Amino acid sequence: MENIIKLWKDNNITQGEFDFMCGGDSMGDTTLQFYSSNKEGVPTEVADELEEYFEDEVYNNVNFYECSDGHYMGEAGIVTIELDEETNTFSYSKSAQAEWSESLGSEIEIELTDEEVEFVKNYIANINGGEGDFTNINYSKDFIMTDKDEEIQKGIIEKIDSAVYDFEPDWNGEPQDWYNFENGEEMLRGNSLIIDLTNYEYIYTDSEN
């Protein structure tokens, strides 16, 4: 450590910055940069020696939270390294943002024709789907589907697909493309099909040190 402090002082280094991004149960790419008050900057061989030392010391002095659980996604930021010349010790200060995946639940009503309402009442047990998936219809009983029935079902699916794709919840953060949906406990309300739609967004908060 004495040699590192000497290198730091001899090269008039003001601070080091450890850029990081972690999540998905692993540490992502990291970079270490050092800044000097000298106009010519930090010599490469000095920077390499400092990097070799601080790559371990950062992890010994700073907590990182890379374990994701589907709700907490990870964190990204900078660890600033500075030398306290009075005590000849290095300090490590983390400034980071944590990323969270939050869900937004909404109930939407889809207006159906009388024929479509009767089809839902007579044949449909439940409906579900999501972004990138087909709208899935589960039937309440066995029946022979006629061409007319297929046409009615196609109309219902098109209305569902359009309604859930175009719906915009009251976002609080950064929208995600992913969503999923299913019919509500009350499938029909008058001539309206009730769909419970879940959208997802990223929320960013100050990360713990």
C-alpha positions as CSV (number, residue, x, y, z in Angstrom):
1,M,0.0,0.0,0.0
2,E,2.9,2.4,0.7
3,N,4.0,2.0,-2.9
4,I,0.5,2.8,-4.1
5,I,0.3,5.9,-2.0
6,K,3.7,7.0,-3.3
7,L,2.6,6.5,-6.9
8,W,-0.6,8.4,-6.2
9,K,1.2,11.4,-4.7
10,D,4.1,11.4,-7.2
11,N,1.7,11.6,-10.1
12,N,-0.5,14.2,-8.5
13,I,-3.6,12.0,-8.8
14,T,-6.7,13.6,-7.6
15,Q,-9.1,10.7,-7.7
16,G,-10.0,7.3,-9.2
17,E,-13.4,6.3,-10.6
18,F,-14.6,2.8,-10.7
19,D,-17.6,2.6,-13.1
20,F,-19.8,-0.5,-12.7
21,M,-23.0,-2.1,-13.6
22,C,-24.3,-5.2,-11.9
23,G,-27.5,-7.4,-11.9
24,G,-28.8,-10.7,-13.0
25,D,-26.7,-12.3,-10.2
26,S,-23.4,-11.2,-11.6
27,M,-21.1,-8.2,-11.9
28,G,-21.1,-6.7,-15.4
29,D,-18.4,-4.7,-17.1
30,T,-16.3,-2.4,-14.9
31,T,-13.7,0.2,-15.7
32,L,-11.1,2.0,-13.6
33,Q,-9.9,5.5,-14.5
34,F,-7.5,7.8,-12.7
35,Y,-7.3,11.5,-12.9
36,S,-4.3,13.7,-12.3
37,S,-3.7,17.4,-11.9
38,N,-0.8,17.0,-14.4
39,K,-1.6,18.2,-17.9
40,E,-0.1,15.1,-19.3
41,G,-2.3,12.8,-17.3
42,V,-1.5,9.5,-15.6
43,P,1.2,7.4,-17.3
44,T,-0.1,4.1,-18.6
45,E,2.3,2.0,-16.5
46,V,1.2,3.9,-13.4
47,A,-2.5,3.5,-14.2
48,D,-2.0,-0.2,-14.8
49,E,-0.3,-0.7,-11.4
50,L,-3.0,1.3,-9.6
51,E,-5.8,-0.6,-11.4
52,E,-4.3,-4.0,-10.4
53,Y,-4.3,-2.8,-6.7
54,F,-7.7,-1.1,-6.6
55,E,-9.6,-3.8,-8.5
56,D,-9.5,-5.9,-5.4
57,E,-9.6,-3.1,-2.9
58,V,-12.9,-1.7,-4.3
59,Y,-14.6,-5.0,-3.6
60,N,-13.1,-5.1,-0.1
61,N,-14.4,-1.7,0.8
62,V,-17.7,-1.4,-1.1
63,N,-20.9,-3.5,-1.1
64,F,-22.4,-4.2,-4.5
65,Y,-25.9,-5.7,-4.9
66,E,-25.9,-7.9,-8.0
67,C,-28.5,-10.5,-6.9
68,S,-31.7,-9.9,-8.9
69,D,-35.1,-11.4,-7.9
70,G,-37.3,-10.2,-10.8
71,H,-38.3,-7.1,-8.8
72,Y,-34.9,-5.7,-8.0
73,M,-32.9,-5.8,-11.2
74,G,-29.5,-4.4,-10.3
75,E,-27.5,-1.2,-9.9
76,A,-25.1,1.0,-11.8
77,G,-22.9,3.9,-10.8
78,I,-19.5,5.1,-9.8
79,V,-17.2,4.5,-6.8
80,T,-15.0,7.5,-6.3
81,I,-11.6,6.7,-4.7
82,E,-9.7,9.5,-2.9
83,L,-6.6,9.7,-0.7
84,D,-6.9,11.3,2.7
85,E,-3.4,12.7,3.0
86,E,-3.7,13.3,6.7
87,T,-4.2,9.7,7.5
88,N,-2.7,8.2,4.3
89,T,-5.8,6.1,3.8
90,F,-8.0,5.7,0.8
91,S,-11.8,6.4,1.0
92,Y,-14.4,4.8,-1.3
93,S,-17.7,6.6,-2.0
94,K,-20.4,4.8,-4.1
95,S,-22.9,6.9,-6.0
96,A,-25.4,4.6,-7.8
97,Q,-28.9,4.0,-9.0
98,A,-30.8,0.8,-8.3
99,E,-33.2,-0.5,-11.0
100,W,-36.6,-2.0,-10.0
101,S,-39.2,-3.7,-12.2
102,E,-42.6,-2.6,-11.0
103,S,-46.0,-3.7,-12.2
104,L,-49.1,-1.5,-12.9
105,G,-52.5,-3.2,-12.8
106,S,-55.4,-1.7,-14.8
107,E,-58.9,-2.8,-15.6
108,I,-60.1,-2.1,-19.1
109,E,-63.5,-2.5,-20.6
110,I,-63.8,-3.6,-24.2
111,E,-67.2,-3.0,-25.9
112,L,-68.6,-6.0,-27.7
113,T,-71.5,-6.6,-30.0
114,D,-74.6,-8.5,-28.9
115,E,-73.3,-11.5,-30.9
116,E,-69.9,-11.4,-29.3
117,V,-71.4,-11.1,-25.8
118,E,-73.5,-14.3,-26.4
119,F,-70.4,-16.1,-27.7
120,V,-68.5,-15.2,-24.5
121,K,-71.4,-16.3,-22.3
122,N,-72.0,-19.6,-24.1
123,Y,-68.4,-20.8,-24.9
124,I,-65.6,-18.9,-23.1
125,A,-64.2,-19.9,-19.7
126,N,-61.3,-17.5,-19.6
127,I,-59.0,-15.4,-21.8
128,N,-55.3,-14.6,-21.3
129,G,-52.2,-13.5,-23.2
130,G,-49.4,-11.0,-23.3
131,E,-46.9,-9.0,-25.4
132,G,-45.5,-11.3,-28.1
133,D,-48.1,-14.1,-27.4
134,F,-51.3,-15.0,-29.1
135,T,-54.5,-14.2,-27.2
136,N,-55.5,-17.5,-25.7
137,I,-59.1,-18.5,-25.5
138,N,-60.1,-21.4,-23.2
139,Y,-63.5,-22.8,-23.7
140,S,-66.1,-23.6,-21.1
141,K,-67.4,-26.6,-23.0
142,D,-66.9,-28.8,-26.1
143,F,-68.8,-27.5,-29.1
144,I,-68.6,-27.6,-32.9
145,M,-67.2,-24.2,-34.1
146,T,-69.0,-23.0,-37.2
147,D,-67.5,-20.5,-39.7
148,K,-69.8,-17.9,-38.1
149,D,-68.4,-18.7,-34.6
150,E,-64.8,-18.4,-36.0
151,E,-65.7,-15.0,-37.4
152,I,-67.2,-13.8,-34.0
153,Q,-64.2,-15.1,-32.1
154,K,-61.7,-13.4,-34.5
155,G,-63.6,-10.1,-33.9
156,I,-63.3,-10.5,-30.1
157,I,-59.6,-11.3,-30.3
158,E,-58.9,-8.3,-32.6
159,K,-60.6,-6.0,-30.1
160,I,-58.7,-7.4,-27.2
161,D,-55.3,-7.2,-29.0
162,S,-56.0,-3.6,-30.1
163,A,-57.2,-2.5,-26.6
164,V,-54.3,-4.0,-24.6
165,Y,-51.7,-2.8,-27.1
166,D,-52.9,0.8,-27.3
167,F,-53.6,1.1,-23.5
168,E,-51.4,3.7,-21.7
169,P,-51.3,3.4,-17.9
170,D,-50.2,6.3,-15.7
171,W,-46.5,5.6,-15.9
172,N,-44.3,6.5,-12.9
173,G,-41.0,5.4,-14.5
174,E,-39.6,4.1,-17.7
175,P,-42.1,1.9,-19.6
176,Q,-41.3,-1.6,-20.5
177,D,-42.7,-3.2,-23.7
178,W,-43.8,-6.3,-21.8
179,Y,-47.4,-6.7,-20.6
180,N,-49.8,-9.6,-19.8
181,F,-53.6,-9.8,-19.3
182,E,-56.4,-12.1,-18.4
183,N,-60.2,-11.7,-18.0
184,G,-61.4,-10.2,-14.8
185,E,-63.4,-12.1,-12.2
186,E,-66.4,-10.3,-13.6
187,M,-65.9,-11.3,-17.3
188,L,-68.8,-9.3,-18.7
189,R,-70.3,-6.0,-17.5
190,G,-73.2,-5.3,-19.7
191,N,-71.8,-5.4,-23.3
192,S,-68.3,-4.9,-22.1
193,L,-65.6,-7.5,-21.7
194,I,-63.5,-6.9,-18.6
195,I,-59.8,-7.4,-18.9
196,D,-57.2,-7.2,-16.1
197,L,-54.1,-5.8,-17.8
198,T,-50.6,-5.7,-16.1
199,N,-48.0,-3.4,-17.6
200,Y,-44.4,-3.1,-16.3
201,E,-42.0,-0.2,-15.8
202,Y,-38.5,0.5,-14.5
203,I,-38.1,2.6,-11.4
204,Y,-34.8,4.0,-10.4
205,T,-33.8,4.9,-6.8
206,D,-30.7,5.9,-5.0
207,S,-28.7,2.7,-4.3
208,E,-27.6,1.7,-0.8
209,N,-23.9,2.2,0.0
